[in-house]
Amino acid sequence: MKKIRIKSILSNFENDTTTIEALAELNEEEQSISYVEEDLKVKIIMFKDKVTIERKNEDYDLSLEFVEKETIKCKYSVRSIGLNLEIDVYTKTLEVNENRIYIEYELFSESKSIGTFEYKLIFREWFNEYKKRYNKNINRNIKKIRNWRSKIYSRNSK
């Protein structure tokens, strides 16, 4: 599994936005990304034409499935009170790119809209990002050392 850096942005119809930045694990074999958001375990699984998002902790278990232009029945369980809800997810837009997922969707309970949401997940390999930054710092330090050396040699040759 690869370490990646993710940025998750969830906005609702009232323009309330939650942004999370974290290290995550990319499982290339099952095409999934897993990370922890406070006490919440999040797993995103990417398929050819659908995405599932599982969000779990001690209190609740939410599993959403997104297929563009389709309505899918999904489960939402609130363990603390023993409540199991079935919600409908209508996916207006689903885009999965090399380093980005974008989903615009609407949730319904008993045929009534709960709200419209927009979810963005941006991800990149953490190691490559770290390596680029590290190499940039090394190159900068090498230049400083070379400048320092040349100053010393020029003083000694006089």
N, CA and C of each residue as an Amber inpcrd file, in Angstrom:
protein
   474
   0.8310000  -1.1860000   0.0000000   0.0000000   0.0000000   0.0000000
   0.8740000   1.2480000   0.0000000   0.4490000   2.2140000  -0.7800000
   1.1730000   3.4810000  -0.8820000   0.5930000   4.5030000   0.0800000
   1.4630000   5.3260000   0.6120000   1.0100000   6.4670000   1.4070000
   0.7240000   7.6030000   0.4420000  -0.4160000   8.2380000   0.6400000
  -0.7700000   9.3930000  -0.1810000  -1.2710000  10.5100000   0.7290000
  -1.2570000  11.7090000   0.2240000  -1.8150000  12.8460000   0.9490000
  -3.1540000  13.1700000   0.2930000  -4.1830000  13.3330000   1.1220000
  -5.5150000  13.6330000   0.5870000  -6.0360000  14.9610000   1.1360000
  -6.9110000  15.5460000   0.3440000  -7.6720000  16.7060000   0.7870000
  -9.1190000  16.4070000   0.4260000  -9.9620000  16.3600000   1.4570000
 -11.3720000  16.0300000   1.2830000 -12.2010000  17.2800000   1.5720000
 -13.0950000  17.6210000   0.6490000 -13.9400000  18.8060000   0.8060000
 -15.3890000  18.3820000   0.5970000 -16.2080000  18.5850000   1.6270000
 -17.6280000  18.2500000   1.5410000 -18.4240000  19.5240000   1.7910000
 -19.2720000  19.8800000   0.8240000 -20.1240000  21.0750000   0.9400000
 -21.5740000  20.6410000   0.8220000 -22.4470000  21.3330000   1.5750000
 -23.8670000  21.0280000   1.4490000 -24.6040000  22.1980000   0.8060000
 -25.9030000  22.0370000   0.6440000 -26.7160000  23.0420000  -0.0500000
 -26.7660000  24.3760000   0.6880000 -26.4050000  24.3920000   1.9720000
 -26.3680000  25.6390000   2.7410000 -24.9750000  26.2720000   2.7220000
 -24.1020000  25.7340000   1.8860000 -22.7110000  26.1850000   1.7520000
 -21.8820000  25.9780000   3.0140000 -22.2830000  25.0360000   3.8780000
 -21.4210000  24.6210000   4.9770000 -20.3700000  23.6930000   4.3700000
 -19.1110000  23.9640000   4.6680000 -18.0280000  23.1880000   4.0670000
 -17.1350000  22.6010000   5.1440000 -16.8060000  21.3380000   4.9880000
 -15.8600000  20.6590000   5.8640000 -14.6710000  20.2390000   5.0160000
 -13.4740000  20.6530000   5.4390000 -12.2550000  20.3080000   4.7130000
 -11.3400000  19.5110000   5.6320000 -10.8440000  18.3970000   5.1370000
  -9.9320000  17.5360000   5.8840000  -8.6920000  17.3100000   5.0340000
  -7.5210000  17.4580000   5.6410000  -6.2660000  17.0840000   4.9840000
  -5.6170000  16.0270000   5.8520000  -5.1910000  14.9220000   5.2340000
  -4.6390000  13.8150000   6.0110000  -3.7500000  12.9310000   5.1510000
  -2.9790000  12.0960000   5.8320000  -2.2610000  11.0320000   5.1470000
  -3.2250000   9.8610000   5.0240000  -3.1540000   9.1630000   3.9190000
  -4.0540000   8.0370000   3.6860000  -3.2650000   6.8970000   3.0580000
  -3.9250000   5.7680000   2.9340000  -3.3170000   4.6150000   2.2700000
  -4.0790000   4.3210000   0.9880000  -3.3210000   4.1380000  -0.0850000
  -3.8940000   3.7700000  -1.3750000  -3.6120000   2.2950000  -1.6070000
  -4.6770000   1.5140000  -1.7390000  -4.5430000   0.1000000  -2.0660000
  -4.8380000  -0.0250000  -3.5510000  -3.7790000  -0.1300000  -4.3580000
  -3.9510000  -0.1570000  -5.8130000  -4.6570000  -1.4160000  -6.2890000
  -4.4780000  -2.5140000  -5.5670000  -5.0980000  -3.7760000  -5.9610000
  -6.6240000  -3.6900000  -5.9130000  -7.1560000  -3.1280000  -4.8180000
  -8.6150000  -3.0000000  -4.7240000  -9.1110000  -1.5980000  -5.0630000
  -8.2020000  -0.7360000  -5.5370000  -8.5400000   0.6350000  -5.9420000
  -9.2920000   1.3730000  -4.8220000  -8.6940000   1.3480000  -3.6210000
  -9.3460000   2.0020000  -2.4950000  -8.3890000   2.9590000  -1.7930000
  -8.9760000   3.9370000  -1.1280000  -8.2410000   4.8980000  -0.3120000
  -8.8470000   4.8340000   1.0820000  -7.9990000   4.6880000   2.1000000
  -8.4620000   4.6220000   3.4890000  -7.7450000   5.6660000   4.3130000
  -8.5000000   6.3100000   5.1920000  -7.8980000   7.2760000   6.1040000
  -8.7910000   7.4330000   7.3310000  -8.2470000   8.1020000   8.3500000
  -8.9970000   8.3420000   9.5730000  -9.2550000   9.8370000   9.6870000
 -10.5100000  10.1670000   9.9500000 -10.9550000  11.5490000  10.0910000
 -11.4750000  11.6870000  11.5270000 -10.6130000  12.2020000  12.4180000
 -10.8750000  12.2180000  13.8600000 -11.1070000  10.7840000  14.3250000
 -12.3090000  10.4190000  14.8120000 -12.5520000   9.0370000  15.2570000
 -13.2860000   8.2100000  14.1960000 -13.3140000   8.7080000  12.9780000
 -14.0840000   8.1180000  11.8900000 -13.1670000   7.4440000  10.8700000
 -13.4300000   6.1740000  10.5900000 -12.6810000   5.4650000   9.5520000
 -13.4090000   5.6560000   8.2290000 -12.6660000   6.1050000   7.2220000
 -13.2520000   6.3710000   5.9110000 -12.5630000   5.4800000   4.8820000
 -13.3660000   4.8560000   4.0410000 -12.8250000   4.0270000   2.9610000
 -13.5770000   4.3750000   1.6840000 -12.8160000   4.7020000   0.6440000
 -13.3870000   5.0490000  -0.6550000 -12.9180000   3.9980000  -1.6470000
 -13.8750000   3.3640000  -2.3080000 -13.5340000   2.3270000  -3.2850000
 -13.9720000   2.8180000  -4.6580000 -13.0340000   2.7860000  -5.5990000
 -13.2910000   3.2890000  -6.9470000 -13.4200000   2.1280000  -7.9280000
 -14.5240000   2.1130000  -8.6230000 -14.7620000   1.1230000  -9.6710000
 -14.7690000   1.8460000 -11.0110000 -14.9840000   1.0990000 -12.0860000
 -14.9750000   1.7030000 -13.4190000 -16.0160000   2.8160000 -13.5420000
 -17.2450000   2.5390000 -13.0770000 -18.3150000   3.5310000 -13.2490000
 -19.0650000   3.8340000 -11.9470000 -18.4380000   3.5270000 -10.7970000
 -19.0740000   3.8580000  -9.5240000 -18.0230000   4.0420000  -8.4350000
 -18.4560000   4.7180000  -7.3750000 -17.6050000   4.9570000  -6.2080000
 -18.4420000   4.6440000  -4.9790000 -17.8590000   3.9510000  -4.0100000
 -18.5320000   3.7580000  -2.7270000 -17.7150000   4.4460000  -1.6480000
 -18.4260000   5.0220000  -0.6950000 -17.7800000   5.6670000   0.4410000
 -18.3660000   5.0620000   1.7070000 -17.4870000   4.5140000   2.5380000
 -17.8960000   3.9520000   3.8220000 -17.3180000   4.8280000   4.9290000
 -18.1690000   5.2420000   5.8550000 -17.7540000   6.0770000   6.9840000
 -18.2590000   5.3770000   8.2460000 -17.3180000   4.9710000   9.1160000
 -17.6980000   4.1820000  10.2910000 -16.9720000   4.6610000  11.5360000
 -17.6960000   4.6080000  12.6580000 -17.0850000   4.7500000  13.9710000
 -17.9590000   3.9720000  14.9550000 -17.7670000   4.1750000  16.2520000
 -18.5480000   3.4330000  17.2440000 -20.0260000   3.7890000  17.1930000
 -20.3310000   5.0170000  16.8080000 -21.7170000   5.4920000  16.8490000
 -22.5210000   5.1990000  15.5930000 -21.8750000   5.3050000  14.4340000
 -22.6690000   5.0990000  13.2160000 -21.8680000   4.4510000  12.0910000
 -22.6260000   3.9810000  11.1150000 -22.0780000   3.3000000   9.9480000
 -22.8600000   3.8110000   8.7400000 -22.1700000   4.4980000   7.8550000
 -22.8020000   5.0590000   6.6580000 -22.0930000   4.4950000   5.4390000
 -22.8670000   3.9410000   4.5380000 -22.3130000   3.3910000   3.3080000
 -23.0850000   3.9970000   2.1360000 -22.3710000   4.7680000   1.3040000
 -22.9960000   5.4310000   0.1580000 -22.3920000   4.8850000  -1.1310000
 -23.2410000   4.7320000  -2.1340000 -22.7860000   4.2530000  -3.4420000
 -23.2230000   5.2740000  -4.4900000 -22.2840000   5.6020000  -5.3910000
 -22.5390000   6.6370000  -6.3940000 -22.3390000   6.0870000  -7.8030000
 -23.3950000   6.1910000  -8.5970000 -23.3450000   5.8650000 -10.0200000
 -24.0120000   7.0420000 -10.7240000 -23.3100000   7.6570000 -11.6610000
 -23.8160000   8.8750000 -12.2920000 -25.1940000   8.6690000 -12.9110000
 -26.0820000   9.6360000 -12.6320000 -27.4570000   9.6930000 -13.1500000
 -28.3320000   8.5410000 -12.6620000 -27.9590000   7.9150000 -11.5420000
 -28.7580000   6.8240000 -10.9860000 -29.0730000   7.0840000  -9.5220000
 -30.1830000   6.5050000  -9.0670000 -30.5560000   6.5390000  -7.6520000
 -30.3050000   5.1540000  -7.0710000 -29.5760000   5.1160000  -5.9490000
 -29.2130000   3.8380000  -5.3260000 -29.6310000   3.8650000  -3.8590000
 -30.2260000   2.7660000  -3.3900000 -30.5910000   2.6340000  -1.9820000
 -29.3360000   2.3250000  -1.1730000 -29.1300000   3.0940000  -0.0890000
 -27.9440000   2.9330000   0.7500000 -28.3630000   2.8360000   2.2140000
 -27.4280000   2.4280000   3.0570000 -27.7190000   2.1850000   4.4730000
 -27.0340000   3.2120000   5.3650000 -27.7590000   3.6050000   6.3980000
 -27.2390000   4.4900000   7.4350000 -27.7000000   3.9270000   8.7740000
 -26.7540000   3.4680000   9.5870000 -27.0770000   2.8820000  10.8840000
 -26.5250000   3.7470000  11.9990000 -27.3950000   4.0780000  12.9490000
 -26.9720000   4.7900000  14.1570000 -26.9880000   3.7450000  15.2720000
 -25.8070000   3.2340000  15.6050000 -25.6930000   2.1080000  16.5390000
 -26.1680000   2.4650000  17.9530000 -25.8590000   3.6730000  18.3840000
 -26.1550000   4.0590000  19.7670000 -27.6530000   3.9860000  20.0970000
 -28.4990000   4.1950000  19.1000000 -29.9490000   4.1240000  19.3550000
 -30.6270000   2.9950000  18.5710000 -29.8260000   2.1540000  17.9020000
 -30.3700000   1.0140000  17.1700000 -31.2250000   1.3940000  15.9810000
 -30.9110000   2.5080000  15.3360000 -31.6930000   2.9980000  14.2050000
 -31.0270000   2.5980000  12.8900000 -31.7910000   1.9790000  12.0210000
 -31.3130000   1.6110000  10.6910000 -32.1810000   2.3060000   9.6590000
 -31.5590000   3.1770000   8.8780000 -32.2840000   3.9190000   7.8570000
 -31.8440000   3.4800000   6.4780000 -32.7850000   3.5440000   5.5620000
 -32.4600000   3.3340000   4.1620000 -32.5970000   4.7010000   3.4930000
 -31.5360000   5.1540000   2.8490000 -31.5920000   6.4420000   2.1650000
 -31.3110000   6.2240000   0.6880000 -31.9010000   7.0810000  -0.1220000
 -31.6730000   7.0210000  -1.5650000 -30.6420000   8.0780000  -1.9270000
 -29.6890000   7.6740000  -2.7540000 -28.6420000   8.5890000  -3.2040000
 -28.7800000   8.7550000  -4.7130000 -29.0810000   9.9840000  -5.1400000
 -29.1170000  10.2930000  -6.5650000 -27.8320000  11.0310000  -6.9100000
 -27.0520000  10.4620000  -7.8210000 -25.7700000  11.0550000  -8.2140000
 -25.9610000  11.8820000  -9.4710000 -25.8020000  13.1940000  -9.3150000
 -25.9270000  14.1060000 -10.4590000 -24.6730000  14.0630000 -11.3110000
 -23.4980000  14.1100000 -10.6690000 -22.2180000  14.1160000 -11.3770000
 -21.2380000  13.2060000 -10.6520000 -20.5110000  12.4010000 -11.4100000
 -19.4560000  11.5490000 -10.8560000 -18.2690000  11.6170000 -11.8050000
 -17.1520000  12.1330000 -11.3080000 -15.9170000  12.2080000 -12.0960000
 -14.7890000  11.5890000 -11.2900000 -14.1190000  10.6050000 -11.8810000
 -12.9670000   9.9760000 -11.2410000 -11.7840000  10.1370000 -12.1830000
 -10.7900000  10.8870000 -11.7500000  -9.5890000  11.1100000 -12.5370000
  -8.3980000  10.4860000 -11.8300000  -7.2280000  10.6790000 -12.3970000
  -6.0000000  10.0830000 -11.8570000  -5.7410000  10.4890000 -10.4070000
  -6.0360000  11.7290000 -10.0490000  -5.7430000  12.1730000  -8.6890000
  -6.8960000  12.9810000  -8.0760000  -8.1190000  12.7300000  -8.5470000
  -9.2500000  13.5210000  -8.0660000 -10.5570000  12.7560000  -8.2540000
 -11.4280000  12.9000000  -7.2470000 -12.7940000  12.3890000  -7.3420000
 -13.7200000  13.5680000  -7.0910000 -14.7370000  13.7000000  -7.9090000
 -15.7310000  14.7610000  -7.7240000 -17.1170000  14.1200000  -7.8210000
 -17.9330000  14.3670000  -6.7850000 -19.2870000  13.8050000  -6.7610000
 -20.2610000  14.9050000  -6.3450000 -21.2970000  15.0700000  -7.1320000
 -22.3970000  15.9560000  -6.7620000 -23.6210000  15.0540000  -6.6290000
 -24.2600000  15.0890000  -5.4450000 -25.3470000  14.1440000  -5.2030000
 -26.4150000  14.7370000  -4.2940000 -27.5750000  14.0570000  -4.2940000
 -28.6840000  14.4660000  -3.4420000 -29.1570000  13.2520000  -2.6460000
 -29.4310000  13.4700000  -1.3590000 -29.9090000  12.4040000  -0.4850000
 -31.4120000  12.5400000  -0.2710000 -32.0950000  11.3900000  -0.2460000
 -33.5420000  11.3530000  -0.0190000 -33.8560000  10.3360000   1.0650000
 -34.8180000  10.6820000   1.9110000 -35.3470000   9.7530000   2.8950000
 -36.8620000   9.7710000   2.7360000 -37.4300000   8.5960000   2.4980000
 -38.8720000   8.4750000   2.2630000 -39.3430000   9.4410000   1.1760000
 -38.5970000   9.5080000   0.0910000 -38.8780000  10.3390000  -1.0930000
 -38.7960000  11.8460000  -0.8530000 -38.3000000  12.2540000   0.3120000
 -38.1200000  13.6800000   0.5940000 -36.6410000  14.0080000   0.5960000
 -36.3020000  15.0970000  -0.0590000 -34.8960000  15.4940000  -0.1590000
 -34.3370000  15.9050000   1.2000000 -33.1950000  15.3520000   1.5360000
 -32.4670000  15.7350000   2.7530000 -31.5060000  16.8780000   2.4260000
 -31.0650000  16.9080000   1.1800000 -30.1590000  17.9670000   0.7630000
 -29.2640000  17.5440000  -0.3790000 -28.6450000  18.5450000  -0.9820000
 -27.7110000  18.3410000  -2.0780000 -26.3020000  18.5570000  -1.5420000
 -25.3720000  17.7270000  -1.9900000 -24.0030000  17.7710000  -1.4830000
 -23.0090000  17.7300000  -2.6350000 -21.8270000  18.2300000  -2.3510000
 -20.7240000  18.2040000  -3.3060000 -19.5070000  17.6840000  -2.5490000
 -18.9020000  16.6220000  -3.0800000 -17.7510000  15.9980000  -2.4370000
 -16.5730000  16.0120000  -3.4010000 -15.4370000  16.5060000  -2.9180000
 -14.2070000  16.4890000  -3.7190000 -13.1240000  15.8020000  -2.9070000
 -12.3930000  14.9160000  -3.5560000 -11.2390000  14.2790000  -2.9300000
 -10.0620000  14.4540000  -3.8760000  -9.0400000  15.1120000  -3.3840000
  -7.8280000  15.3300000  -4.1710000  -6.7290000  14.5310000  -3.4960000
  -5.9870000  13.7600000  -4.2710000  -4.9390000  12.9580000  -3.6500000
  -3.6860000  12.9400000  -4.5050000  -2.5480000  12.7690000  -3.8170000
  -1.2580000  12.6630000  -4.5000000  -0.3380000  11.8210000  -3.6350000
   0.6400000  11.2260000  -4.2830000   1.5780000  10.3770000  -3.5510000
   2.3800000  11.2020000  -2.5700000   2.3540000  10.7880000  -1.3420000
   3.0600000  11.4940000  -0.2840000   4.5650000  11.3740000  -0.4600000
   5.0570000  10.1810000  -0.7890000   6.4960000   9.9800000  -0.8780000
   7.1100000  10.8290000  -1.9840000   6.4830000  10.8670000  -3.1490000
   7.0260000  11.6770000  -4.2470000   7.0330000  13.1600000  -3.8900000
   5.9790000  13.5940000  -3.2110000   5.9160000  14.9920000  -2.7850000
   7.0470000  15.2750000  -1.7890000   7.2410000  14.3600000  -0.8470000
   8.2930000  14.5000000   0.1640000   9.6690000  14.4930000  -0.5120000
   9.8290000  13.5610000  -1.4600000  11.1080000  13.4300000  -2.1580000
  11.4360000  14.7050000  -2.9370000  10.4550000  15.2860000  -3.6040000
  10.6880000  16.5250000  -4.3580000  11.1310000  17.6360000  -3.4240000
  10.4310000  17.7730000  -2.2880000  10.7790000  18.8100000  -1.3230000
  12.1720000  18.5610000  -0.7460000  12.4540000  17.2980000  -0.4430000
  13.7420000  16.9110000   0.1250000  14.8620000  17.2070000  -0.8730000
  14.6590000  16.8110000  -2.1350000  15.6760000  17.0560000  -3.1620000
  15.8990000  18.5420000  -3.3910000  14.8320000  19.3230000  -3.3450000
  14.9490000  20.7650000  -3.5110000  15.8200000  21.3480000  -2.3900000
  15.5980000  20.8820000  -1.1550000  16.3980000  21.3490000  -0.0190000
  17.8530000  20.9200000  -0.1520000  18.0870000  19.7030000  -0.6000000
  19.4670000  19.2280000  -0.7950000  20.1540000  20.0710000  -1.8580000
  19.4940000  20.3050000  -2.9770000  20.0890000  21.1090000  -4.0500000
  20.3980000  22.5250000  -3.5720000  19.5080000  23.0840000  -2.7920000
  19.7330000  24.4210000  -2.2440000  20.9590000  24.4230000  -1.3330000
  21.0930000  23.3880000  -0.4990000  22.2380000  23.2890000   0.4120000
  23.5400000  23.0620000  -0.3500000  23.4920000  22.2850000  -1.4210000
  24.6940000  22.0640000  -2.2400000  25.1480000  23.3780000  -2.8510000
  24.2140000  24.1800000  -3.3380000  24.5740000  25.4860000  -3.8970000
  25.2210000  26.3680000  -2.8370000  24.6780000  26.3570000  -1.6240000
  25.2570000  27.1540000  -0.5400000  26.6800000  26.6980000  -0.2380000
  26.8850000  25.3850000  -0.1930000  28.2210000  24.8490000   0.0850000
  29.1880000  25.2370000  -1.0230000  28.7620000  25.1240000  -2.2690000
  29.6360000  25.5010000  -3.3940000  30.0000000  26.9850000  -3.3320000
  29.0100000  27.8240000  -3.0320000  29.2930000  29.2630000  -2.8910000
  30.2690000  29.5120000  -1.7480000  30.0600000  28.8480000  -0.6510000
  30.9310000  28.9850000   0.5120000  32.3490000  28.5560000   0.1730000
  32.4770000  27.3900000  -0.5210000  33.7970000  26.8810000  -0.9480000
  34.4990000  27.8630000  -1.8740000  33.7580000  28.3680000  -2.8460000
  34.3870000  29.2770000  -3.8010000  34.8770000  30.5510000  -3.1060000
  34.1510000  31.0130000  -2.1140000  34.5990000  32.1860000  -1.3630000
  35.8890000  31.8910000  -0.5860000  35.9470000  30.7050000   0.0180000
  37.1480000  30.3270000   0.7670000  38.3300000  30.1820000  -0.1660000
  38.1410000  29.4770000  -1.3020000  39.2450000  29.2910000  -2.2540000
  39.7250000  30.6070000  -2.8350000  38.7790000  31.5130000  -3.1170000
  39.1880000  32.7930000  -3.6950000  39.9730000  33.6110000  -2.6460000
  39.6680000  33.5210000  -1.3680000  40.4300000  34.2120000  -0.3180000
  41.8150000  33.6130000  -0.1540000  41.8840000  32.2710000  -0.2360000
  43.1660000  31.5890000  -0.0330000  44.1110000  31.7660000  -1.2150000
  43.5730000  31.9780000  -2.3780000  44.4300000  32.1180000  -3.5630000
  44.9860000  33.5290000  -3.6950000  44.5490000  34.4690000  -2.8980000
  45.0580000  35.8470000  -2.9660000  46.3000000  36.0290000  -2.2010000
